[in-house]
């Protein structure tokens, strides 16, 4: 009786031919062994190249090349653009700090494209508590634009939005980078950061010749340039970027030089520029030392400090400018006295709308209502664009609701540093301390170049943690 065909083990055949019997030589060849001449004296088995089994072949056929991966040109372009972005960050901060939002937008587009190429949008779309808190703050800011006196409130919401999206997409993209790509980008960032730092040091030593040439600043306006915001912006941005640079040096196996990076930057550049940047680098250095002793207790201390800052900023500002009269204290230099006066004005207005605030970006457009300054004439706005304190600005513009959401974001960000490797945590906490110190005394928190500076430092720190990752480890 005819036997039914047996199923085959490959998916390309429905049945296999009936098995044939083979002699000992064929069996031996198939098994990959040489038969013993003593036991089988008439059988000689020799292995031949596979090509020689074809009697018609005169020479081996070279293997056909594998087809190039689809979209390899796009991936190469992405790698090139990412490398250029990492390399140019330092010089851009040194020469054109207000151009940093362009860098932030480029990184956002690169990150979204990279995630799309890997099919990894799921990394970005997870609704974590931090993402929910940022989204709620953006919604509040958007709604508050309805009563904000600023004519660019919607633009400010858009700027906060693309910075937040850049942090989300950029962090997800960098977390999935192969170790080799992370190492290459980290090296390019270090090279650019070194170039930017040296360029800024030379510029400061020679009274900013490139800046004067680019902006056509006459010689008689040099004092205004030296005391203005141009060198101070650069000092503040490099003060942020110095921490991911130090971590990258550490990750490349140079632990002692890594500690010298922030110290060298402080000694070489900061005495010539911004007091806020000097405060920031000092806070970072103290935090680095404390976190090396105990990152856990340093984190707890900062959690308490951030909470106290949001809860006490209004009464503290009123106390400093009122009963303590620090805006006229001889113990403070003139710009610090002016800061205290500004904080008093901002706190007073914040208490008028304590729940939802005066509206996003209202700081630049609050009517003075007859207020008088002892330091500079008050024009159409009560404040000089912003209160020079991030905690106070959040309270003033978004009220207690916005302050609670911002506090939640900062505490979640602080808690995220505990998930880094132990060797990385002191650098991350030092960056947190530097940002908090400068954010409490310097620029308006919603200025695009300033937000882009925080974003760039955070992304480069995340990149530095990927240097030295294990082969195949793409998610640490």
GITA-V463761 format. One record per residue. N is the residue number from 1. SS is DSSP state (~ for helix, > for strand, _ for the rest). PSI is psi in degrees with one decimal (999 if undefined). D_FIRST is the distance of its C-alpha to the first C-alpha in Angstrom with 1 decimal. Layout:
N_SS_PSI_D_FIRST + N_SS_PSI_D_FIRST
This chain:
1___140.0_0.0 + 2___130.9_3.8 + 3___139.0_6.3 + 4___150.2_9.5 + 5___142.1_12.5 + 6_>_143.5_15.0 + 7___147.8_18.5 + 8___160.9_21.2 + 9___-6.2_24.6 + 10___152.3_26.7 + 11___-1.7_27.6 + 12___-3.2_27.4 + 13___140.8_23.6 + 14___-24.1_20.9 + 15___162.0_18.1 + 16_>_148.1_18.2 + 17___158.4_16.6 + 18___141.2_14.4 + 19___144.6_16.9 + 20___152.8_18.4 + 21___140.5_20.1 + 22___149.6_23.9 + 23___174.7_26.7 + 24_~_-33.3_29.7 + 25_~_-45.2_31.8 + 26_~_-40.3_29.5 + 27_~_-41.2_28.9 + 28_~_-41.3_32.6 + 29_~_-43.8_33.4 + 30_~_-32.5_31.1 + 31_~_-12.8_32.6 + 32___33.6_36.1 + 33___160.6_37.5 + 34___124.5_39.3 + 35___143.7_38.2 + 36___127.0_41.0 + 37___-27.0_42.5 + 38___-39.3_43.5 + 39___-29.8_40.1 + 40___77.7_38.4 + 41___-21.2_41.2 + 42___1.9_39.3 + 43___125.5_37.7 + 44___122.3_39.8 + 45___123.7_38.5 + 46___140.8_40.6 + 47___137.9_40.1 + 48___154.5_40.8 + 49___152.1_41.6 + 50_~_-36.2_38.8 + 51_~_-31.6_40.5 + 52_~_-11.4_40.5 + 53_~_-19.3_36.7 + 54___111.8_37.2 + 55___-21.4_38.3 + 56___-7.8_40.1 + 57___131.1_42.2 + 58___-22.0_45.8 + 59___158.3_47.0 + 60___143.6_45.6 + 61___121.3_45.1 + 62___143.7_47.3 + 63___143.5_45.7 + 64___137.3_46.2 + 65___144.5_48.9 + 66___140.2_47.9 + 67___142.1_49.1 + 68___145.6_52.3 + 69___144.7_52.1 + 70___132.7_52.8 + 71___18.4_56.5 + 72_~_-31.8_57.6 + 73_~_-39.0_60.8 + 74_~_-43.0_61.6 + 75_~_-39.2_60.9 + 76_~_-40.1_63.2 + 77_~_-39.3_65.9 + 78_~_-43.3_65.6 + 79_~_-40.1_66.1 + 80_~_-43.6_69.0 + 81_~_-39.1_70.7 + 82_~_-41.3_70.2 + 83_~_-41.8_71.8 + 84_~_-40.1_74.7 + 85_~_-41.5_75.2 + 86_~_-39.1_75.3 + 87_~_-36.4_77.7 + 88_~_-9.9_80.1 + 89_~_-47.6_80.6 + 90_~_-53.5_83.4 + 91_~_-35.6_85.4 + 92_~_-44.0_85.0 + 93_~_-33.6_86.4 + 94_~_-35.6_89.3 + 95_~_-35.3_90.3 + 96___68.9_89.2 + 97_~_-29.9_88.4 + 98_~_-4.0_88.5 + 99_~_2.0_85.6 + 100_~_-29.8_83.3 + 101_~_-31.2_81.8 + 102_~_-41.6_80.3 + 103_~_-41.7_78.6 + 104_~_-40.9_77.3 + 105_~_-40.7_75.9 + 106_~_-43.4_74.2 + 107_~_-35.7_72.6 + 108_~_-47.0_71.5 + 109_~_-41.1_69.7 + 110_~_-42.9_68.2 + 111_~_-44.5_66.9 + 112_~_-41.7_65.4 + 113_~_-42.9_63.7 + 114_~_-40.8_62.4 + 115_~_-38.7_61.0 + 116_~_-39.3_59.4 + 117_~_-33.4_57.8 + 118_~_-3.3_56.3 + 119___38.9_55.3 + 120___28.9_57.6 + 121_~_-21.9_59.8 + 122_~_-29.0_58.7 + 123_~_-33.6_61.0 + 124_~_-23.9_63.9 + 125___4.1_63.1 + 126___130.9_63.1 + 127___82.5_65.9 + 128___164.9_67.6 + 129_~_-38.2_71.0 + 130_~_-42.7_72.8 + 131_~_-41.8_71.1 + 132_~_-40.8_72.1 + 133_~_-41.9_75.7 + 134_~_-42.4_76.1 + 135_~_-40.2_74.6 + 136_~_-38.7_77.0 + 137_~_-41.1_79.9 + 138_~_-39.8_79.0 + 139_~_-43.1_78.9 + 140_~_-43.1_82.3 + 141_~_-40.9_83.7 + 142_~_-44.4_82.5 + 143_~_-38.2_84.0 + 144_~_-16.1_87.2 + 145___-17.4_87.7 + 146___-30.1_88.8 + 147___5.7_92.1 + 148___138.3_92.4 + 149___-7.6_95.6 + 150___138.6_93.8 + 151___-1.0_93.0 + 152___30.7_90.0 + 153_~_-43.4_88.4 + 154_~_-36.8_85.1 + 155_~_-38.4_85.0 + 156_~_-41.8_85.4 + 157_~_-42.5_82.5 + 158_~_-40.5_80.4 + 159_~_-42.8_81.5 + 160_~_-38.3_80.7 + 161_~_-45.2_77.3 + 162_~_-25.6_76.1 + 163_~_-43.9_77.4 + 164_~_-42.2_75.4 + 165_~_-36.3_72.3 + 166_~_-38.5_72.8 + 167_~_-41.6_73.0 + 168_~_-51.4_69.8 + 169_~_-42.5_67.7 + 170_~_-41.7_69.3 + 171_~_-41.3_68.7 + 172_~_-39.8_65.0 + 173_~_-46.1_64.6 + 174_~_-36.4_66.4 + 175_~_-27.2_64.4 + 176___4.6_61.2 + 177___139.9_62.5 + 178___154.1_60.8 + 179_~_-38.9_63.0 + 180_~_-40.9_63.7 + 181_~_-40.0_64.9 + 182_~_-39.8_67.0 + 183_~_-42.6_68.7 + 184_~_-47.3_69.4 + 185_~_-37.0_70.9 + 186_~_-40.2_72.9 + 187_~_-39.7_74.4 + 188_~_-40.5_75.3 + 189_~_-41.9_76.9 + 190_~_-42.9_78.9 + 191_~_-45.6_80.1 + 192_~_-39.3_81.2 + 193_~_-41.0_82.8 + 194_~_-43.1_84.8 + 195_~_-42.7_85.9 + 196_~_-42.6_86.9 + 197_~_-44.7_88.9 + 198_~_-39.7_90.7 + 199_~_-42.4_91.5 + 200_~_-38.4_92.9 + 201_~_-43.1_95.0 + 202_~_-42.5_96.4 + 203_~_-46.0_97.1 + 204_~_-38.2_98.9 + 205_~_-29.7_101.0 + 206___17.9_102.1 + 207___40.0_102.7 + 208___60.0_99.5 + 209_~_-39.9_100.2 + 210_~_-40.7_96.7 + 211_~_-41.1_97.0 + 212_~_-39.7_100.5 + 213_~_-43.8_99.4 + 214_~_-40.0_96.4 + 215_~_7.1_98.4 + 216___48.7_101.6 + 217___120.5_103.6 + 218___161.6_107.3 + 219_~_-34.0_109.0 + 220_~_-10.2_111.2 + 221_~_7.7_108.2 + 222_~_-42.2_106.8 + 223_~_-36.9_108.0 + 224_~_-36.5_106.2 + 225_~_-45.9_103.0 + 226_~_-32.9_103.3 + 227___2.4_104.0 + 228___-165.6_101.5 + 229_~_-14.7_97.9 + 230_~_-56.5_96.3 + 231_~_-28.6_96.5 + 232_~_-37.4_96.0 + 233_~_-45.3_92.7 + 234_~_-44.1_91.4 + 235_~_-40.7_92.6 + 236_~_-42.9_90.8 + 237_~_-45.6_87.5 + 238_~_-28.5_87.5 + 239_~_-33.6_88.5 + 240_~_-44.1_85.1 + 241_~_-16.4_83.1 + 242_~_-27.3_84.5 + 243_~_-47.0_82.4 + 244_~_-31.4_78.9 + 245_~_-42.8_80.3 + 246_~_-40.9_81.4 + 247_~_-38.5_78.0 + 248_~_-42.3_76.3 + 249_~_-42.9_78.5 + 250_~_-41.9_77.7 + 251_~_-26.7_73.9 + 252___5.1_74.3 + 253___14.4_75.6 + 254___81.7_79.3 + 255_~_-44.4_80.5 + 256_~_-46.8_84.3 + 257_~_-29.1_84.6 + 258_~_-37.2_82.8 + 259_~_-26.0_85.7 + 260_~_-16.9_88.1 + 261_~_-56.2_86.7 + 262_~_-34.0_88.3 + 263_~_-45.4_91.4 + 264_~_-39.8_91.9 + 265_~_-42.7_91.4 + 266_~_-44.8_94.0 + 267_~_-34.4_96.5 + 268_~_-35.0_96.1 + 269_~_-41.0_95.9 + 270_~_-29.4_96.7 + 271_~_-16.3_100.5 + 272_~_-3.3_101.1 + 273___-121.9_99.3 + 274___133.6_98.2 + 275_~_-34.5_99.3 + 276_~_-39.9_96.2 + 277_~_-37.3_94.0 + 278_~_-41.7_96.1 + 279_~_-41.1_95.6 + 280_~_-45.8_91.9 + 281_~_-33.9_91.4 + 282_~_-43.5_93.6 + 283_~_-38.8_91.6 + 284_~_-41.8_88.4 + 285_~_-42.5_89.7 + 286_~_-41.6_90.9 + 287_~_-39.0_87.6 + 288_~_-45.1_85.7 + 289_~_-42.6_87.8 + 290_~_-40.9_87.4 + 291_~_-28.3_83.6 + 292_~_-30.5_83.2 + 293_~_-44.3_84.9 + 294___101.5_82.9 + 295_~_-34.5_80.8 + 296_~_-48.9_80.2 + 297_~_-31.3_83.9 + 298_~_-40.7_84.6 + 299_~_-41.9_82.0 + 300_~_-39.2_83.6 + 301_~_-42.1_87.0 + 302_~_-35.6_85.9 + 303_~_-41.7_84.2 + 304_~_-40.4_87.6 + 305_~_-42.2_89.5 + 306_~_-42.9_87.4 + 307_~_-44.7_87.6 + 308_~_-37.1_91.4 + 309_~_-44.2_91.8 + 310_~_-36.1_90.3 + 311_~_-32.0_92.2 + 312_~_-0.5_95.6 + 313_~_-38.6_95.9 + 314_~_-53.1_97.9 + 315_~_-33.3_100.5 + 316_~_-42.3_100.7 + 317_~_-42.2_101.5 + 318_~_-34.8_104.1 + 319_~_-42.9_105.6 + 320_~_-42.7_105.8 + 321_~_-14.4_107.5 + 322___-98.9_109.6 + 323___-39.6_111.2 + 324___-22.4_110.4 + 325___43.5_111.5 + 326_~_-16.8_109.4 + 327_~_-5.1_109.6 + 328_~_13.8_113.2 + 329___131.6_112.7 + 330___-10.2_114.1 + 331___-16.4_111.3 + 332___144.9_108.8 + 333___166.8_108.8 + 334_~_-43.2_109.4 + 335_~_-32.9_105.8 + 336_~_-39.0_104.8 + 337_~_-41.3_107.7 + 338_~_-37.9_106.5 + 339_~_-45.0_103.0 + 340_~_-41.9_104.4 + 341_~_-43.6_106.3 + 342_~_-42.7_103.1 + 343_~_-38.2_101.2 + 344_~_-44.6_103.9 + 345_~_-45.7_103.8 + 346_~_-40.8_100.0 + 347_~_-39.0_100.0 + 348_~_-42.8_102.6 + 349_~_-32.6_100.6 + 350_~_-35.1_97.3 + 351_~_-15.0_99.0 + 352_~_-27.8_99.7 + 353_~_71.4_96.0 + 354___-19.3_94.5 + 355___-55.3_91.2 + 356___0.7_89.7 + 357___-179.1_92.2 + 358___-6.8_94.0 + 359___147.5_90.8 + 360___137.1_88.8 + 361___16.3_90.9 + 362_~_-20.2_94.0 + 363_~_-36.2_95.8 + 364_~_-7.2_96.7 + 365_~_14.2_98.2 + 366___128.4_100.0 + 367___138.8_103.5 + 368___-28.5_106.2 + 369___42.7_108.3 + 370___4.2_111.5 + 371___147.6_110.1 + 372___139.9_112.1 + 373___144.1_110.9 + 374___-0.5_113.1 + 375___-36.0_111.1 + 376___149.0_110.1 + 377___138.9_110.9 + 378___122.7_108.4 + 379___-123.5_107.5 + 380___-16.8_105.1 + 381___144.2_102.8 + 382___-38.6_103.7 + 383___153.5_101.5 + 384___70.5_101.0 + 385___-35.5_97.4 + 386___164.4_96.0 + 387___0.5_97.3 + 388___30.5_96.3 + 389___118.7_94.3 + 390_~_-42.0_90.6 + 391_~_-42.4_90.9 + 392_~_-36.9_94.0 + 393_~_-39.8_92.5 + 394_~_-44.6_89.4 + 395_~_-45.8_91.7 + 396_~_-41.5_94.0 + 397_~_-28.9_91.4 + 398_~_2.5_88.7 + 399_~_-163.4_90.5 + 400_~_-34.0_89.3 + 401_~_-48.3_85.8 + 402_~_-37.8_85.3 + 403_~_-39.8_86.8 + 404_~_-41.3_84.4 + 405_~_-42.6_81.4 + 406_~_-39.1_82.7 + 407_~_-42.2_83.3 + 408_~_-42.6_79.7 + 409_~_-44.5_78.4 + 410_~_-39.2_80.7 + 411_~_-37.3_79.7 + 412_~_-38.9_76.0 + 413_~_-41.5_76.5 + 414_~_-42.1_78.5 + 415_~_-30.2_75.8 + 416_~_-24.6_73.2 + 417_~_-22.8_75.0 + 418_~_-19.0_73.9 + 419_~_-6.0_70.3 + 420___164.3_71.2 + 421___153.7_71.0 + 422_~_-37.6_74.2 + 423_~_-22.2_75.5 + 424_~_-24.5_75.3 + 425_~_-41.0_77.0 + 426_~_-36.6_80.7 + 427_~_-40.0_80.4 + 428_~_-41.5_78.9 + 429_~_-34.6_81.6 + 430_~_-40.4_84.3 + 431_~_-41.9_83.1 + 432_~_-45.2_83.2 + 433_~_-42.5_86.8 + 434_~_-44.8_87.9 + 435_~_-41.5_86.5 + 436_~_-40.4_88.1 + 437_~_-46.0_91.5 + 438_~_-34.6_91.7 + 439_~_-22.0_90.3 + 440___-10.5_93.1 + 441___-12.1_95.9 + 442___-110.1_94.9 + 443___167.5_93.2 + 444___133.4_92.0 + 445___-22.4_88.5 + 446___4.3_87.1 + 447___128.6_88.4 + 448_~_-42.9_85.3 + 449_~_-32.4_86.0 + 450_~_-44.2_86.6 + 451_~_-39.8_83.4 + 452_~_-31.0_81.6 + 453_~_-44.2_83.2 + 454_~_-42.7_81.8 + 455_~_-47.4_78.4 + 456_~_-41.8_78.4 + 457_~_-41.7_79.5 + 458_~_-42.7_76.8 + 459_~_-40.0_74.0 + 460_~_-31.3_75.3 + 461_~_-42.1_75.5 + 462_~_-39.7_71.8 + 463_~_-41.7_71.0 + 464_~_-34.4_72.9 + 465_~_-17.5_70.9 + 466_~_-13.5_67.7 + 467___128.7_69.2 + 468___11.1_67.5 + 469___154.1_64.5 + 470___151.1_61.5 + 471___128.3_58.9 + 472___-9.2_56.5 + 473___107.1_59.0 + 474___-0.6_59.7 + 475___-1.0_60.8 + 476___999_63.4
